[in-house]
């Protein structure tokens, strides 16, 4: 694939294309090596890493929904030490940037994670703030502007890597959150994370998911994600990584027209493991057909 029209620098990270594999759907990247050329994609955003290993939630973790899926994985991951020891050496061989998604239970823990991951082979950090603040009674960092800013400040002060804060859509006004993390030093924001939803087994009359509620993703959330990207692009100066229901190159183009400087593919990777590469190829063809010199020319070019 000729990436001349697609190469971008997002939050200081050079990429061959503006299309990434989204956290939680792309493993650590190496799992997809049988399906596509990892060196030809924009970047890999790892599954969430926490300070200690996590087994995740018990019971049913995934449920299909109309045009989407619910998940309540519970941040299952091998933990920081195992990631650095066993996984990072392998991801270094992929030939594409890896952005490590991090989650923690306090602002201080986020800072500690950031410092421990300020190492060779990590291109940047995506900060998952859709986590409960264990020190403040369980309120989710991503729903409180002050808490989100505190996390961002801690991460920024403990790393030289670009910091991308992943925003939760489960708020009244996502631009308030975006402005808060921008003011605290975030280099970029990614949005959206999953919407909270649930499913019920009508035979047993019980929740289908072991955690009762889960995160909704897939094409069903795309109109909401697109709207939030458009609103946020008008509110902040830092670049936006757009995601939420992207399933084809046309979807990706929509997100960039709305103001995203790059995009990530999530749930659709489970349908088509080659999606990240094929979507980029479609975007390149679109640029050629439309006479667009470079993909960045369409960022925020929506006419309203």
N, C-alpha and C positions, 0 to 999 in steps of 0.2 A: 504493500500500500504506500502510495506517495503521500507523505504527511506534510509537504511543504506548506499547504494552506492551513494545516491544523496545529502545528507546533505552537505551544503557549508556555508562558511562565505564570503559574498560579501561586500566589502568596510567596513568591520567591523561589518556587520549585519548577525547574524546567521539565516540560513534558512533551512527548511526541504528539499527543492528541489531548483534547480537553475532556476525554471520557475516561472515567475511573470505575473500578469495582468498589461498590459501597460496602461499608463495614457490616459484618454480620451475615453477608450473603456471598462473600468471595473468599472465605477462609483467610489464609495468609498469602494467597496468590498461587503458591506452588501446587495447590490442589487442582488448579485449572490448566496445568501445563500440558495435559493430554489433549486439550480442546482448542487451544489458541497459542499464538506466539506472544508470550508475556512481554517480550522486549518491544513489541509494537503497540502496546496499550499506554494510556496516559499515566496511570498510577494505580496502585493497589492500596486500599484503606483496610487495614487489618481488622479482624474481629476484636472486640473489646478486650483490653488487658487490664487486670486489676492487680493490686499489690501482692495478693496471695491467690493460690488456685481456688477456683470455684466449681462446684459440681453442677450448679444450675438448679432450676426448679424441678420438683417431682411431678409425676403425672403427665398428661398429654401436653405437649409444648407447641404444637403447630396445628392449625385448623384452616382448611380452605374456606374462603368466603366468595360471594359473587364478585368477580373482577379483582380478587386480592387474596390476602392471607392474614391470619392472626398468628402471632408468635409470643410465647412467654418463656424464652430460653433461660432467662435468669443469669445472663452474663457468664455462662459456662466457659472457662478458659484455663490454660495451664498455669497462669500466674506469671509475674514479671521475671523471676529468675529462670524459669524453664524457657520462656520466650527468648531471653537473651542467650541462653546457653545452647538450646536445641533448634530453635526456629530461625532466629536472625541470620546465622551463618548460611542457611539455605535460601532465604529471601534475597540475600546479597547477590546471589547468582542469577536472579531473574532478569536483570538488565532493565528494570523499570523502577521508579521511585516507590518506596513503601512508606505510607503514612500510618503511624500507629495510633489507633483509637484507644483512649484511656478512660477508665471509670474508677471512682473512689468514693469513700464515705465522708470525707471532710476536705476542706480547701487545702489543709496542710498535706494530706495524703496525695492529692493531685500534684502538689508541688514536688513531693518526694518522687513520685512516678516520673514526672517530667525531667527531673535531674538525673534519674537512673537511666533514662532513655536518650539522654543527650550524648549519643554515641554514633560512631561511624555506621552507616547502613540504614539509619533512620532519617528519612527526608523531611519529616515534619510530624506534628501531633494533631490529631483530631480529638477534641475534648468533649466527651459525652456528658452533658450536664442534666440528662434525664435520669438522674440518680437521687435517692433520698439522702439528705444531709443528716447523718446519724447524730451529730452533735447538737442539732437544732430541732429535735423532735420529729425528724423524718420528712420535713418539707422538701420537695424536689428542688434542686438547685436551679433547674431550668424554668421554674415558674416564679422565681423571686429575683428581680433585677440586681439587688444588692448581693445576694448569694452568688449569682452567676458572675458578677464582676469580681467578687472575692476569689473565686476559683480561677478566673482568667488571670488575675494579677499574680496569684501564686505560681501558676504555670509559667507565665512570661518571665517571672523573676528567677526561675530555676532552669531555664533552657535557652539555648541560642537558636533552636530550631523554629521554623514557622509554626505558629499556633492558630489552628482553625477550630472555632467553637461551634459545635453542632447544636442547633436550636430545636427546642421542643415546640410542636404546634399546639400543645394543650394549654394555651394561654389566651387571654382576651385580646392582646395586641402584641404580635410578635416583633413589631418594630421597637417597642420599648426594650425588649430583651436584646435586640441587635445593637441598639445604641449603647446599652449598658456595657456589653462586652467590648464594643469598639472603643469606648472611652477608657476601658481597663487595659487596652493594648492589644486586643486580638488582631491578628494579621488578616484573617478572613472569617467568614461564617459559612456553615453548611446548613441547609434546610431543604426539606424538613425531616425530622425524626418521625417515628411512627405515631399515629393517632391512637388513643386508648379506646379499645372496643371489647366486645365479649360475644360469646356464642353459647347457646343452650341446647342440651340434648333433651328433646321433648319426651322421650320414652322414660328416661331415668329422672327427668325433671331436675337435673343437675347441670352446673356449668360444664361446658365441653373441655375447657382448658383447666389444667391442674392449678393454675394460679388465679382462676376465675376470670380475670381480665388479661388482655394482651395487647400487643402493638399491631395496629392495622397498617398494612403496606400493599403495594401493587397498584395497578391502573386505577382502582377505585379512588385513591387519594390524590391522583394527579391534578385535578382542577383546583383542589385546596392548596397543594404545594405550589402550583404555578402562581396562584393569587398571592401567596405569602412571599414568594421570591420577588414578584413585581412590586409589592408594597415595600419590602426591605430594601430593594435596590434604590428606591427613591429616598430612603431614610438614612443610609450610611454611605460612607466613601470607600470602605474596604471591599475587596472582591467577594463574590458569593459563589459557593458551590451548590448547584441546584440538583435536588433529587426528590423522588417521590412519584412512583408509577411510570417511570420512563421504560418504554417497551420497544421503541423503534427510533430511527434517526429523526423522524418528524417531531417526536416528543422532545428530543434533545434540542432541536432547533427552536422550538417554542420556548423552552426554558432560557435559552441564551437571548432570544429576542426580549424576553421579560426582564433580563438584567443579569443573568448568571454568566460568570466568566468561564465556568467549567461545569460539567455535570457528572453524576455518578449513577450507575445502574445497580439496583438492588434486587428486589424479588424476581425480576425477569431473568436473572442469571439461573434460577432454578428451572425455568422453562427452556431457555436456550443458553447453554454455557459459553457460546461464542458471541453473545450479545454485545459485550463491550467493544470487541473488534469490529463486528459487523455494523454497529451503529456509527462508529467513526468513519467507516468506509462510505456509508450513506451520506454522512455530513460532508465529506470531501466531494462526492459527486454533486451534491446540492450546490456547493460553492462554485463548482465548475459550470453547472447549468445556469446559475443565476449571475455569473460574471463577478463573483465575490472574490476579491484578491486574497483575503485572509479571513478566517473564521471570526477573529476578534472584531471585525467590522460590523458584525450583526449584534454584538452585545448591547442590550438596552435599546435596540433600534425599533422597538414596538411603536407604531403610530397610533396615538389615541386622540 
